[in-house]
Amino acid sequence: IIGTIYAEVCPVGNNFLQRDIVIDRGIIRTTAIRNLLADRVIPVTGEEFVLSIAGLPELKSSDFHCNPMGTAAISTGPHGVLSGWVGLMCDACLLSATISYNPETSTPYLRKKVTITNNSNRARVLRRLEVEHLTLDGEPLDYSANPQFPSLTDYGQPVLYDSVWTGLEHPAANTAVDQSGTLFLRQHPGIELKPGQSYTSYPAVMGAAARGEARDAFETYVEHVIKYYSGPPRVFFWWNGFRVIKPPDRLSQGLAMAQYLVD
């Protein structure tokens, strides 16, 4: 059980990539990303999630608080894997949220999901959900799509830093770094939640790499997903996954991946 009153650092992750989680006076935040492959600790600031409900102001994870009885836990799995979940409440808005952190055992990936539950007595529309809203301080940015998303080719892209990469496992997500340096992984559910109903985000995923090798590591991840991910979400344009390969060589590698899928 994670303490929810004092700022106790609790890592989640595996032998390649870890995320330092702190719950201070009931508010959860990530304070660092530890890339063990690159021997690098990346300081982190920002929110664990941001959401928009029709008729309400924008809400952030810092508007939600942990139950003081301790609705947060870290569990230890095989090979030292540390997974965790945190339950949060926003009493003023009659919403609850659950964040789950799920590392893989033998590969350098860490996934995260956010579940939002409507605790009010009327239906609400969840318009937007950002599964990440963070700044990675001091980590050089290699590639981000245009944060204004002017064309379809800007959707579903990963964000590539020097030694880590990240994205949302959804082919039409808005994932980018804005002018302030804030990373956001955004989806637009547009779903009505009846009283008591919940919505769980698509997984955000982060991967670790050696310094300067995040792009190659991401392409390795794509191959891994194609082979082992059961039924990846598709929108049936480009090659039905992260439209990943940054210009100018997107086309040739995209066609190669499409050929791989056909074969």
Salt bridges, closest charged atoms under 4 A:
ASP20 OD2 - ARG34 NE 2.80
ASP24 OD2 - ARG25 NH2 3.37
ASP24 OD2 - ARG29 NH1 3.97
GLU48 OE1 - ARG19 NH2 3.24
GLU48 OE1 - LYS112 NZ 3.27
GLU58 OE2 - ARG128 NH2 2.75
GLU104 OE2 - ARG111 NH1 2.54
GLU104 OE1 - HIS224 NE2 3.64
GLU130 OE2 - ARG128 NH1 3.17
GLU130 OE1 - HIS133 ND1 2.61
GLU130 OE2 - ARG186 NH2 2.90
GLU132 OE2 - ARG19 NH1 2.54
GLU132 OE1 - LYS112 NZ 2.98
GLU139 OE1 - ARG40 NH1 2.78
ASP142 OD1 - LYS246 NZ 2.99
ASP162 OD2 - ARG40 NH1 3.01
GLU169 OE2 - ARG111 NH2 2.90
GLU192 OE1 - LYS194 NZ 3.55
GLU219 OE2 - ARG215 NE 3.60
ASP249 OD2 - ARG215 NH2 2.96
